[in-house]
Amino acid sequence: TDRYAVFGNPLSHTKSPFIHGEFARQTGEDMRYEAIEAPLDGFEAAVRAFFDAGGKGINVTVPFKVDAHDLADARREAAAICGASNCLKLEGDRLVAENFDGVGLVRDIAVNLGVPLAGKRVLIAGAGGATRGAVAPFLAAGVGEVVIANRTVAKAEAIRDLLGDRGTVSAVGYDGIEGSFDLVLNSTSASLSGAALPIPASAFAGCVLAYDLAYGKGKTPFLQQAEAAGAAQLADGVGMLVEQAAEAFLWWRDKRPDTAPVIAAMTVPLD
Ligand code: ATR
């Protein structure tokens, strides 16, 4: 039985053991997946102990994504762009780090929600790790333009400078948002504190999808704002969470699980 785990602190709300348990059952893989709440000052020791005992791979969540990134022996491209990793895999005797959040998000939108991305205009609010991970997958999916809006404009500009050679990327403050967008995403942590964002209503004109990367927070202030401004469809981050897990599972086990029943089991109605 191969061992996997999610590391974080706190971990009381983690859905990862449920998700990977479902994937393992579906695919008949002989594996065990547990939740390990490492002490805040003891992440690296806990990870080393897990792999020394024969562990094959881990997911990493708050607050250890940068520590996981730094302790790895090698980093794949998406992780390198983010500067943070949510997945490690033992390859031979090396720990390799990856970040599947961005690819999971884009797959959820394009495949599960069925929203075509080619040529679309995309607004992403926030310029933290989640946005860092999402921009390259959006550009790879052929979107026409990504506009990153952030309170601290310099953080949005840094992402634009890093990835702007892959497509059309611009960086603005909220007062610099101009025109309307096919997709509007909230990648800030504002939903967690219940705060709204100063996105002008005109940004949502013709919006086919408003997506809040948060999961399990119901109809967040951002989604309420999008709905009031006429966004055609609202989504939270449940599909992103399950899709990034599926990408990790595929990397670890070389089998792509069926995400639809897992997403259905975890979906919380937005109203
Ligand atoms: P993550 O790695 O999860 O993306 P992060 O790196 O902590 O999280 O980034 C949080 C993002 O939420 C940032 O873009 C932050 O804006 P600043 O860079 O200006 O700090 C944004 N954010 C958090 N609270 C916010 C609020 N009340 N209004 C607007 N933006 C907010």
Residues whose N, C-alpha, C, O or C-beta is under 5 A from the ligand:
A	BS01	ATR	G126 A127 G128 G129 A130 T131 N150 R151 T152 K155 S187 T188 S189 A190 A195 A196
